[in-house]
Amino acid sequence: MDKLSIIMPVYNEEEAIGPVLDKWVLAIDRFGIDFTINPYNDGSKDDSYQVIRKKAEEYPGKVIAHTKPNGGHGPTILQGYREAAAAGYDWIFQIDSDDEMGPEGFAELWNRRNDYDFLVGIRDGRKQALPRKIISAVSRLTVRTFYGCGGIWDVNSPYRLMRVSAFSSVYNSIPSNTFAPNVIISGMAARKKMRCFESRVPQKDRQTGEVSIRKWKLFKAAAKSLYQTIIFAVAAKKEL
């Protein structure tokens, strides 16, 4: 039976994380999957980690609590990917903890996994301000320009199922401080000509907490992400 690790970064989500974990445990249980949900508390300033620990006690063996100093979304999920790969999981699924995308689209990806290496949920119904739309478009263009055509459309989607045997070397080659490793991972899927699949998954507005990157910080973060994505593409190409 395939072993699945669900990686979920958590930052200041004490109101949302409990119900989110309940929802995902119930949904994945229905598939009869050998799975663990791994929420990584990224140095939250609220009681997120305490909630996670209670859920780990409530769902022994299904929810495993992790905590770390604050490092940002990218370094947190990258740590999760590496640890899951090292632990011998066959598949990694990444989802954020803000409840913007629920389990409704998971079955479509999981049921098709035998034919693909990389299965992604396109964020559907997403309400984006113009700056975020521009950044998404530029990220997509950057991946296609520096990594090659093909691959997936929603290059930074936080709803992705990855075959560990296809990606483990990629996880280990990405610098630990990378701001948006998911963009690079999407690019490497295109460069390596992996078998990719996308389906639309509804995305709703968050009901609790707040977006951590706003206004000019958003453009600063986007610039950092694009720079790192391009530098990695150039360096990886030289090594081939």
Secondary structure, DSSP 4 states (H G I P E B T S, - for coil): --EEEEEEEESS-TTTHHHHHHHHHHHHHTTT-EEEEEEEEES-SSSHHHHHHHHHHHSTTTB--EEE----HHHHHHHHHHHHHHTT-SEEEEE-SSSSS-GGGHHHHHHTGGG-SEEEEEEES----HHHHHHHHHHHHHHHHHH-S-S-S-TT-SEEEEEHHHHHHHHHHS-TT-S-HHHHHHHHHHHTT--EEEEEEE----SSS--S--HHHHHHHHHHHHHHHHHHHHHHHHH-
